[in-house]
């Protein structure tokens, strides 16, 4: 446990709104003028006002090209690798996912949840674009399900994978075609947690046929594994939500390579306090790992080599993070769009979009 003096310093750091420099050098430019290709590059969810939500297709700088209304708040987006289909998933416990053509800006199909099922907000296409995998749960128990949908059959559900735990959140596709699933371990009634004393989070690797290949756990069972990314090779990056004591600030990021152990990314407790116990989006380049926290109004950049934090910067309602042509793009619920290739060298554009949750790069 931390002392009262330390707790006060952590709270002060957590509530601070300025960037916390790790390295003192670098530059930032602010601009509303960008040169756009006017080609679809990014897709995310947005808030349009009280009770109104949309899926937004944007250029490489986050400037809107088109938008489609969605029936309720959205979360993650899956993009087909072989045709101009994209899928937006409802925020958990979700009732729907919507398939649309991101080039035409037209809805293709609305899929609603099955009996005793809900969506967790994420999904991914198979490498050949023939199947869509969605994280789902059994409503009465939160037992994890991967719903498998056949694209050629009009996104008909053809299979379910189970047996990997409670509360799967994000699923990603690895370069070898296997699935990596962030299993949060939390049973919920709506959004209310019911089993924090017995939660069992894990990172699970599952074959395209639904065979559990490997399952690894963090030492701290209060770290609910939520969001995932991979580095383009075999390493999975995991972002956590801490469900333990409010005045404790463990590492919220870890790396894992199949067959190995988890490796935590490093920062000081007062720096982790800025993230307010929650990581939203993660992206990685060859050298850097970036992670956002809307609850902490900030993002951080870590060295992939040393696993040390090298930048911690303020960003109001920091949400999406993707790697696009070797450069990070970050979104904000306040409309800011950050372009950054390495620590402390960034440009910031301002859009009129209230970005909500995640981005996906086309």
C-alpha positions in Angstrom: 0.0 0.0 0.0 1.1 3.6 -0.6 1.6 6.1 2.1 -0.6 9.2 2.5 2.2 11.4 1.2 2.7 9.2 -1.8 -1.1 9.0 -2.4 -1.3 12.8 -2.5 1.5 13.0 -5.0 -0.1 10.3 -7.2 -3.4 12.1 -7.1 -1.8 15.4 -8.1 -0.1 13.6 -11.0 -3.2 11.8 -12.1 -5.3 15.0 -12.2 -2.6 17.1 -14.0 -3.5 18.2 -17.5 -0.1 19.0 -18.9 2.2 16.6 -20.6 4.7 14.9 -18.2 8.0 14.9 -20.1 10.3 12.0 -19.8 12.7 13.4 -22.4 12.8 17.3 -22.5 13.3 17.6 -26.3 11.0 17.5 -29.3 8.5 19.6 -31.0 4.7 19.9 -31.5 2.9 21.7 -34.3 -0.8 22.7 -34.3 -2.6 22.9 -37.6 -6.0 23.0 -39.2 -4.6 22.9 -42.7 -3.6 19.4 -44.1 -3.1 18.0 -47.5 -5.6 15.1 -47.8 -5.7 12.3 -50.3 -9.5 12.2 -49.9 -9.2 8.4 -49.8 -10.7 6.3 -47.0 -8.0 5.5 -44.5 -9.5 5.4 -41.1 -12.9 4.2 -39.6 -14.2 4.8 -36.1 -17.3 5.5 -34.1 -18.5 9.0 -33.2 -21.0 10.8 -31.0 -23.3 13.1 -32.9 -25.2 14.6 -30.0 -27.5 13.4 -27.3 -28.4 9.8 -28.0 -27.1 9.9 -31.6 -24.2 7.8 -32.9 -22.5 7.1 -36.2 -19.7 5.2 -37.9 -17.3 7.7 -39.6 -15.0 7.0 -42.6 -12.1 9.5 -42.6 -9.0 10.3 -44.6 -5.5 9.8 -43.2 -5.8 12.9 -41.0 -9.1 11.9 -39.4 -11.2 14.3 -41.6 -14.6 13.0 -42.3 -15.4 11.6 -45.8 -18.7 9.9 -44.9 -20.8 8.7 -42.0 -23.6 6.3 -41.4 -26.0 6.4 -38.4 -25.9 3.4 -36.0 -28.7 2.4 -33.6 -26.7 2.7 -30.4 -23.2 3.6 -29.2 -20.5 1.8 -31.2 -17.1 0.5 -30.1 -14.7 -1.4 -32.3 -14.5 -1.7 -36.1 -13.3 -4.6 -38.3 -12.2 -4.1 -41.9 -12.3 -6.8 -44.5 -8.9 -7.4 -46.2 -10.3 -8.4 -49.5 -13.3 -6.1 -50.2 -14.6 -2.7 -49.0 -16.7 -4.2 -46.2 -16.4 -2.9 -42.6 -18.2 -3.9 -39.5 -19.0 -1.7 -36.5 -19.8 -3.5 -33.2 -22.0 -2.2 -30.5 -20.5 -1.3 -27.2 -20.8 -4.0 -24.6 -23.3 -5.5 -23.7 -24.1 -4.9 -27.4 -27.2 -5.8 -29.3 -25.9 -5.5 -32.9 -23.2 -5.3 -35.4 -23.6 -3.4 -38.7 -21.9 -4.3 -42.0 -21.3 -1.5 -44.5 -19.4 -0.5 -47.6 -16.9 2.1 -46.6 -16.3 3.3 -50.2 -20.0 3.7 -51.1 -21.1 4.8 -47.6 -23.9 2.3 -47.7 -25.2 -0.2 -45.1 -25.1 -3.9 -46.2 -26.6 -5.7 -43.2 -27.6 -5.2 -39.6 -27.0 -8.3 -37.5 -28.7 -8.5 -34.1 -27.7 -10.6 -31.1 -28.9 -14.2 -30.7 -30.9 -15.6 -27.8 -28.9 -15.4 -24.5 -26.1 -13.6 -26.3 -24.5 -10.2 -26.3 -21.6 -8.6 -28.2 -18.5 -7.3 -26.4 -17.7 -4.6 -29.0 -14.9 -6.2 -31.1 -14.4 -8.5 -34.0 -11.9 -9.3 -36.8 -12.0 -10.9 -40.3 -10.0 -14.0 -41.2 -6.9 -13.3 -43.3 -8.8 -14.4 -46.5 -11.8 -12.2 -45.7 -14.2 -15.2 -45.8 -15.1 -15.2 -42.1 -15.9 -12.7 -39.4 -15.0 -13.5 -35.8 -16.9 -11.6 -33.0 -16.4 -11.6 -29.3 -19.7 -12.5 -27.6 -20.9 -13.7 -24.2 -23.7 -15.8 -22.8 -25.8 -13.2 -21.1 -26.7 -15.2 -18.0 -23.1 -16.2 -17.2 -20.7 -14.1 -19.4 -19.1 -17.3 -20.6 -17.0 -16.4 -23.6 -18.1 -17.1 -27.1 -16.4 -16.4 -30.5 -19.2 -16.1 -33.0 -18.1 -17.1 -36.5 -20.0 -15.5 -39.4 -19.8 -16.5 -43.1 -19.3 -13.5 -45.3 -20.5 -15.2 -48.6 -23.6 -16.4 -46.8 -24.6 -12.8 -46.0 -22.9 -12.9 -42.6 -24.8 -15.9 -41.3 -23.6 -17.3 -38.1 -22.1 -20.7 -38.9 -20.2 -21.7 -35.7 -19.3 -20.8 -32.1 -16.0 -21.3 -30.2 -16.1 -21.6 -26.5 -14.0 -22.9 -23.6 -11.5 -20.1 -23.1 -13.1 -18.2 -20.1 -15.4 -15.4 -19.0 -15.8 -12.0 -20.6 -13.7 -11.9 -23.8 -13.3 -8.4 -25.0 -11.0 -7.9 -28.0 -10.0 -10.5 -30.6 -7.3 -10.0 -33.2 -5.9 -12.1 -36.0 -2.2 -13.0 -35.9 -0.1 -13.2 -39.1 -0.3 -17.0 -39.0 -4.1 -16.9 -39.0 -4.7 -17.9 -35.4 -6.8 -15.7 -33.1 -5.6 -13.9 -30.0 -8.3 -13.2 -27.5 -8.2 -10.8 -24.5 -10.3 -12.5 -21.9 -11.3 -10.0 -19.2 -12.4 -12.6 -16.7 -15.3 -10.4 -15.4 -18.9 -11.6 -15.2 -21.3 -8.6 -15.6 -25.0 -7.9 -15.3 -25.3 -5.2 -17.9 -22.1 -3.3 -17.1 -22.1 -4.1 -13.4 -19.3 -6.5 -12.4 -20.3 -9.5 -10.3 -17.2 -11.6 -9.7 -14.3 -9.3 -9.0 -13.1 -11.5 -6.1 -12.8 -14.5 -8.4 -12.0 -13.1 -11.8 -9.7 -15.1 -14.1 -8.4 -13.0 -16.9 -6.2 -14.5 -19.6 -4.7 -14.1 -23.1 -5.9 -17.0 -25.2 -4.7 -18.2 -28.5 -7.3 -20.1 -30.6 -6.9 -21.8 -34.0 -9.3 -20.8 -36.9 -11.1 -24.1 -36.1 -11.7 -23.1 -32.5 -8.9 -25.2 -30.8 -7.4 -23.6 -27.7 -3.7 -23.5 -28.5 -2.3 -21.6 -25.5 -3.6 -19.7 -22.5 -1.5 -17.4 -20.3 -2.3 -15.3 -17.2 -0.9 -12.3 -15.6 0.3 -12.7 -12.0 -2.1 -10.0 -10.8 -5.7 -11.4 -11.2 -7.2 -7.9 -10.8 -5.8 -6.9 -14.2 -8.6 -7.5 -16.6 -7.1 -8.0 -20.1 -9.1 -5.8 -22.4 -7.5 -4.5 -25.6 -4.9 -6.1 -27.9 -2.6 -5.3 -30.8 0.3 -7.1 -32.4 3.6 -5.9 -33.7 3.2 -7.3 -37.2 5.0 -10.5 -36.1 4.5 -12.8 -33.1 4.3 -10.4 -30.2 0.9 -9.5 -28.7 0.4 -6.3 -26.8 -2.2 -6.3 -24.0 -3.9 -3.3 -22.4 -5.5 -3.9 -19.0 -8.2 -2.4 -16.8 -7.2 -2.6 -13.1 -10.0 -3.8 -10.9 -8.2 -3.8 -7.6 -7.6 -1.1 -4.9 -8.2 2.5 -6.1 -4.9 3.7 -4.6 -2.7 1.1 -6.3 -1.2 1.7 -9.7 0.3 -1.5 -11.3 1.5 -1.7 -14.9 -1.4 -1.7 -17.4 0.5 -2.9 -20.4 2.2 -6.2 -21.2 3.8 -8.1 -24.1 3.6 -11.7 -24.9 5.1 -14.0 -27.5 3.7 -17.5 -27.9 5.4 -20.0 -25.7 6.9 -17.3 -23.4 5.9 -15.3 -20.4 4.3 -12.0 -20.0 6.6 -9.0 -19.9 5.2 -5.8 -18.3 5.9 -2.4 -19.7 7.4 0.0 -17.2 6.5 3.4 -15.7 6.5 5.0 -12.3 3.4 4.6 -10.2 2.6 8.3 -10.5 2.8 7.9 -14.3 0.5 4.9 -14.2 -1.9 7.0 -12.1 -2.4 9.3 -15.0 -4.0 6.4 -16.9 -6.8 6.1 -14.3 -6.5 2.2 -14.2 -7.6 1.8 -17.9 -6.0 1.3 -21.3 -8.2 1.8 -24.4 -6.2 1.5 -27.6 -2.8 0.1 -28.4 -0.6 0.3 -31.5 3.0 -0.7 -32.3 5.7 0.2 -34.8 9.1 -1.5 -35.1 10.5 0.7 -32.3 7.6 2.1 -30.3 4.4 1.1 -28.5 1.6 3.7 -27.9 -1.4 3.4 -25.7 -4.3 5.7 -24.9 -6.5 6.3 -21.9 -9.8 8.3 -22.3 -10.3 8.0 -18.5 -6.9 9.5 -17.9 -7.1 12.0 -20.8 -3.6 11.0 -21.8 -1.4 8.7 -23.9 2.0 7.2 -23.5 4.8 5.9 -25.7 7.1 3.1 -24.7 10.4 1.9 -26.2 9.8 -1.6 -27.5 13.4 -2.4 -26.9 13.8 -1.2 -23.3 10.0 -1.4 -22.3 10.4 2.0 -20.6 8.0 4.9 -20.9 9.6 7.7 -23.0 6.6 10.1 -23.4 3.5 10.8 -21.4 1.3 13.5 -22.9 -2.2 14.9 -22.3 -4.9 14.3 -24.8 -8.5 15.0 -23.9 -10.6 11.9 -24.1 -7.8 10.0 -25.8 -9.3 7.1 -27.7 -8.2 5.5 -31.0 -4.7 4.5 -31.8 -3.5 3.0 -35.1 -0.3 2.7 -37.2 -0.8 4.1 -40.7 2.1 4.1 -43.2 4.6 3.9 -40.3 3.1 6.8 -38.4 0.8 6.7 -35.4 -2.6 8.3 -35.5 -4.5 9.1 -32.3 -8.1 10.3 -32.0 -9.8 12.3 -29.3 -13.4 12.7 -28.1 -12.6 16.5 -28.3 -11.9 16.2 -32.0 -8.1 16.4 -31.9 -6.1 14.1 -34.3 -2.5 13.5 -33.4 0.1 12.3 -36.0 3.3 11.1 -34.5 6.1 9.0 -35.8 8.3 9.0 -32.7 8.3 10.5 -29.2 7.8 14.3 -28.9 7.6 14.9 -32.7 4.0 15.3 -33.5 1.4 17.4 -35.3 -2.1 18.0 -34.2 -5.1 18.7 -36.4 -8.6 19.7 -35.1 -11.6 18.0 -36.6 -15.3 18.5 -35.8 -15.8 14.9 -34.9 -16.3 13.6 -31.4 -14.4 10.4 -31.9 -15.6 7.6 -29.6 -13.5 4.6 -28.6 -11.4 2.9 -31.3 -10.0 3.5 -34.8 -9.2 1.0 -37.4 -6.8 1.6 -40.4 -7.8 0.5 -43.9 
